[in-house]
Amino acid sequence: MYQFVKYFLKTVIALILGMSLLLYTLIKLDIRYPSEKSKEAIHAKYLLESSGFIEIDGVNMHYAIDGSGPDLLLLHANYANLIDWNPWVHQLKDSYRVIRIDIPGHGLTEADSSNDYSMQRTVFLLEQFLNEFEIEKLSIAGASLGGTVSLHYASQNPEKVENLILVSPGALNPRIRGRNEPVTLPKPFEIIAYFTPRLVTESLLKGGFGDPNNVTDELVERWHDLLLREGQRDAQIERVNQYVSGNIDLVLSQVTVPTLIMWGKKNNVVPVELAFEMKRMMSNSSNIDMIIYDNGGHQLVQEFGVQTGKDALDYLTNYKGAKE
C-alpha cells in the first residue's frame, strides 16, 4: 500500500511539473494547438442568412434576427454560440421577432479589445445593443451565463422586460455565489488557451449533458471550431478569471417580471435543488413557473432544443393570452 501511494504521488508531481513546463513553453513561444482559425474561415462556415454585425463600444458584435412580432432575445451559455438556439428559432419565429447575439469572446463576435469580461461590462454591451435597435419592450431567454446576464438586465431595466425564461442559470453556483472577487483559474489550467484538442471540447459538452451519448459530432465540431477562432481562447480564459455573478441574492429579489425556470434533474454543474432555491428567492416576481427535465443536464438548449423550444413557446403564448 505504501509503495502504491508513493508511486501515485510521484506520478501526480511528474504530471504537474510536465504540465507547467508545457504551459511555460507554449506561452513563451506563443504556440497554439490546434492553430487559430481566421475570421474569414469561421465566417465562411458559420454565418447565417439572418446574420448581421454592429459595433458596440468598440466590439464588433454578431447577431441574428428572425421572424416578426414581439421581441424575444436569446442569450447563450458560456462556451456556446447563437447557432445553438436554432431549434428554438424554428419554433418561435412565426410568433416573435427572435434576436440572438454572440456574447463577446463567443461565436462570431470578436474578443473585446478592452479585455473587460466582467458582468457589468457584459450587461452594458447588451443595453447598448438593444438601444441601437430601439427596443423598448422584450422578453428574454437566457441559458447558464446568459441566464445570469438576463437576471442582471431585468433587475436594472424592469420597465423593459415582459418575461424571463431562465435555463439553468449558474448564478447560485456555490463556487462563485456571494463573492466580490473572481475565482481565478490555477495557472496550469490556462494551458487550455494554448493546447485545445477536440477531446477537450467533447468532454466539456458531455459533462453538461444528462446523457453524454446525446452529444453529436456536429455540435462538437462547431464548438471546437468557434473556440479556435483567433482571440477566442484567450477571451474565454479572461471571462472565467473575471467572472463574478454579483450580489445575486439582491438581484433575484429585485426581479418583478413573470419567469419560467427550466432545469435538468441531472445537472452536474448547478444541482437541481438550486432551481427551487432560486424560485423561493424570486419572491417579488409576479409569477414563477418551473419545468424540471428528468433526463436533462446543464446544457438543456443543446440537449433538448426542440422540447425546450416548444415549452418556451407554450409558456410565452399562454402568458400573452392571459394578458389579452
Secondary structure in CASP SS format (residue, H / E / C, confidence):
PFRMAT SS
TARGET T0000
AUTHOR 0000-0000-0000
METHOD secondary structure of the structure
MODEL  1
M C 1.00
Y H 1.00
Q H 1.00
F H 1.00
V H 1.00
K H 1.00
Y H 1.00
F H 1.00
L H 1.00
K H 1.00
T H 1.00
V H 1.00
I H 1.00
A H 1.00
L H 1.00
I H 1.00
L H 1.00
G H 1.00
M H 1.00
S H 1.00
L H 1.00
L H 1.00
L H 1.00
Y H 1.00
T H 1.00
L H 1.00
I H 1.00
K H 1.00
L H 1.00
D C 1.00
I C 1.00
R C 1.00
Y E 1.00
P C 1.00
S C 1.00
E C 1.00
K E 1.00
S C 1.00
K H 1.00
E H 1.00
A H 1.00
I H 1.00
H H 1.00
A H 1.00
K H 1.00
Y H 1.00
L C 1.00
L C 1.00
E C 1.00
S C 1.00
S E 1.00
G E 1.00
F E 1.00
I E 1.00
E E 1.00
I E 1.00
D C 1.00
G C 1.00
V E 1.00
N E 1.00
M E 1.00
H E 1.00
Y E 1.00
A E 1.00
I E 1.00
D E 1.00
G C 1.00
S C 1.00
G C 1.00
P C 1.00
D E 1.00
L E 1.00
L E 1.00
L E 1.00
L E 1.00
H C 1.00
A C 1.00
N C 1.00
Y C 1.00
A C 1.00
N C 1.00
L H 1.00
I H 1.00
D H 1.00
W H 1.00
N H 1.00
P H 1.00
W H 1.00
V H 1.00
H H 1.00
Q H 1.00
L H 1.00
K C 1.00
D C 1.00
S C 1.00
Y C 1.00
R E 1.00
V E 1.00
I E 1.00
R E 1.00
I E 1.00
D C 1.00
I C 1.00
P C 1.00
G C 1.00
H C 1.00
G C 1.00
L C 1.00
T C 1.00
E C 1.00
A C 1.00
D C 1.00
S C 1.00
S C 1.00
N C 1.00
D C 1.00
Y C 1.00
S C 1.00
M H 1.00
Q H 1.00
R H 1.00
T H 1.00
V H 1.00
F H 1.00
L H 1.00
L H 1.00
E H 1.00
Q H 1.00
F H 1.00
L H 1.00
N H 1.00
E H 1.00
F C 1.00
E C 1.00
I C 1.00
E C 1.00
K C 1.00
L E 1.00
S E 1.00
I E 1.00
A E 1.00
G E 1.00
A E 1.00
S C 1.00
L H 1.00
G H 1.00
G H 1.00
T H 1.00
V H 1.00
S H 1.00
L H 1.00
H H 1.00
Y H 1.00
A H 1.00
S H 1.00
Q H 1.00
N C 1.00
P C 1.00
E C 1.00
K C 1.00
V E 1.00
E E 1.00
N E 1.00
L E 1.00
I E 1.00
L E 1.00
V E 1.00
S C 1.00
P C 1.00
G C 1.00
A C 1.00
L C 1.00
N C 1.00
P C 1.00
R C 1.00
I C 1.00
R C 1.00
G C 1.00
R C 1.00
N C 1.00
E C 1.00
P C 1.00
V C 1.00
T C 1.00
L C 1.00
P C 1.00
K H 1.00
P H 1.00
F H 1.00
E H 1.00
I H 1.00
I H 1.00
A H 1.00
Y C 1.00
F E 1.00
T C 1.00
P C 1.00
R H 1.00
L H 1.00
V H 1.00
T H 1.00
E H 1.00
S H 1.00
L H 1.00
L H 1.00
K H 1.00
G H 1.00
G H 1.00
F C 1.00
G C 1.00
D C 1.00
P H 1.00
N H 1.00
N H 1.00
V C 1.00
T C 1.00
D H 1.00
E H 1.00
L H 1.00
V H 1.00
E H 1.00
R H 1.00
W H 1.00
H H 1.00
D H 1.00
L H 1.00
L H 1.00
L C 1.00
R E 1.00
E C 1.00
G C 1.00
Q H 1.00
R H 1.00
D H 1.00
A H 1.00
Q H 1.00
I H 1.00
E H 1.00
R H 1.00
V H 1.00
N H 1.00
Q H 1.00
Y C 1.00
V C 1.00
S C 1.00
G C 1.00
N C 1.00
I H 1.00
D H 1.00
L H 1.00
V H 1.00
L H 1.00
S H 1.00
Q H 1.00
V C 1.00
T C 1.00
V C 1.00
P C 1.00
T E 1.00
L E 1.00
I E 1.00
M E 1.00
W E 1.00
G E 1.00
K C 1.00
K C 1.00
N C 1.00
N C 1.00
V C 1.00
V C 1.00
P C 1.00
V C 1.00
E H 1.00
L H 1.00
A H 1.00
F H 1.00
E H 1.00
M H 1.00
K H 1.00
R H 1.00
M H 1.00
M C 1.00
S C 1.00
N C 1.00
S C 1.00
S C 1.00
N C 1.00
I E 1.00
D E 1.00
M E 1.00
I E 1.00
I E 1.00
Y E 1.00
D C 1.00
N C 1.00
G C 1.00
G C 1.00
H C 1.00
Q C 1.00
L H 1.00
V H 1.00
Q H 1.00
E H 1.00
F C 1.00
G H 1.00
V H 1.00
Q H 1.00
T H 1.00
G H 1.00
K H 1.00
D H 1.00
A H 1.00
L H 1.00
D H 1.00
Y H 1.00
L H 1.00
T H 1.00
N H 1.00
Y H 1.00
K H 1.00
G H 1.00
A H 1.00
K H 1.00
E C 1.00
END
